[in-house]
Structure formats: structure tokens, C-alpha cells
Amino acid sequence: MQVRELITQLEKLDPNLDVYCYTEDERFATKDRLFWILDLQHVQTVNAVLTRDEHHLLAAKFDNSPSASTIVTIDVSSDF
């Protein structure tokens, strides 16, 4: 999702509502906890090279190399 797509979706909502992340991703799920609700902590831009590891999971190397792209990260926490 790009920033403009996120803004378009958020503009349709009440601006006074709290925002949380939600995932049912099987990598986070356990027998006792099938989903997670995460609190958004911080939004920033960083330079990173995005790749996939041997398990095809997204990986990032944060640096300022010529191959790096500027991306937006949203830091989340399960403790709120």
C-alpha cells in the first residue's frame, strides 16, 4: 500500500478514532492466540533495501546505499 492509498482510506473515517493494526498472519498465530491487535507507535521514513530471505519472508537492510529506496515504516507494539 502506498501513502496516498492509506490516506484515501483513512479520510473516509472519523478522524477522532484510535488506529490499531490487526493480523491473522499464521506466523504470529498460536494455538492460544489466533490474532494480534497492535498499537501504532511511530511513523517515519527510512532508506532500506528490501529483499526476501530463504523462507520468502520480507527482510530489510536499513542503509543509504545507492540500491536503497525510501520507504515508510510504522512501528507497532503489542503492549498498549
C-alpha positions as CSV (number, residue, x, y, z in Angstrom):
1,M,0.0,0.0,0.0
2,Q,1.2,3.5,-0.8
3,V,0.8,6.5,1.4
4,R,-1.8,8.0,-0.9
5,E,-3.9,4.8,-0.7
6,L,-3.7,4.8,3.1
7,I,-4.7,8.5,3.2
8,T,-7.6,7.9,0.9
9,Q,-8.9,5.0,3.1
10,L,-8.3,7.0,6.3
11,E,-10.1,10.1,5.0
12,K,-13.3,8.1,4.9
13,L,-13.2,7.6,8.7
14,D,-13.9,9.6,11.8
15,P,-10.6,11.5,12.5
16,N,-11.1,11.1,16.2
17,L,-11.0,7.3,16.2
18,D,-8.0,5.3,17.5
19,V,-6.0,3.3,15.0
20,Y,-4.6,-0.2,15.6
21,C,-3.0,-2.9,13.4
22,Y,-4.6,-6.3,13.2
23,T,-3.2,-9.5,11.9
24,E,-4.2,-13.1,11.5
25,D,-0.9,-14.0,9.8
26,E,-0.1,-17.6,10.6
27,R,3.5,-16.8,11.5
28,F,2.2,-14.8,14.5
29,A,-0.8,-17.1,15.4
30,T,-0.5,-19.7,18.1
31,K,-3.0,-22.2,19.4
32,D,-4.0,-19.9,22.2
33,R,-3.9,-16.7,20.2
34,L,-5.2,-16.7,16.6
35,F,-4.9,-13.0,16.0
36,W,-3.0,-9.9,17.3
37,I,-4.1,-6.3,17.8
38,L,-1.1,-3.9,17.6
39,D,-0.9,-0.3,18.7
40,L,0.7,2.1,16.2
41,Q,3.6,3.9,17.9
42,H,5.5,5.9,15.3
43,V,5.6,6.6,11.6
44,Q,8.8,7.6,9.8
45,T,10.6,7.3,6.5
46,V,13.8,5.3,6.2
47,N,16.2,4.2,3.5
48,A,16.2,0.4,3.0
49,V,17.0,-2.4,0.6
50,L,14.0,-4.8,0.7
51,T,14.6,-8.5,-0.1
52,R,13.2,-11.9,0.7
53,D,15.0,-14.5,2.9
54,E,15.3,-18.2,2.2
55,H,11.8,-18.7,3.6
56,H,10.5,-15.9,1.3
57,L,9.8,-13.6,4.3
58,L,10.4,-9.9,3.8
59,A,13.7,-8.7,5.0
60,A,15.2,-5.2,5.1
61,K,18.7,-3.8,5.3
62,F,18.5,-0.2,6.6
63,D,21.2,1.9,4.9
64,N,21.9,4.8,2.5
65,S,23.4,2.7,-0.3
66,P,22.6,3.6,-3.9
67,S,20.3,0.5,-4.1
68,A,18.2,1.6,-1.1
69,S,14.7,3.0,-1.5
70,T,12.9,5.4,0.8
71,I,10.0,3.7,2.4
72,V,7.6,4.5,5.2
73,T,7.7,2.4,8.4
74,I,5.0,2.2,11.0
75,D,6.3,0.9,14.4
76,V,3.8,-1.1,16.3
77,S,3.6,-2.6,19.7
78,S,1.6,-5.4,21.3
79,D,1.8,-3.6,24.7
80,F,-0.5,-0.6,25.0
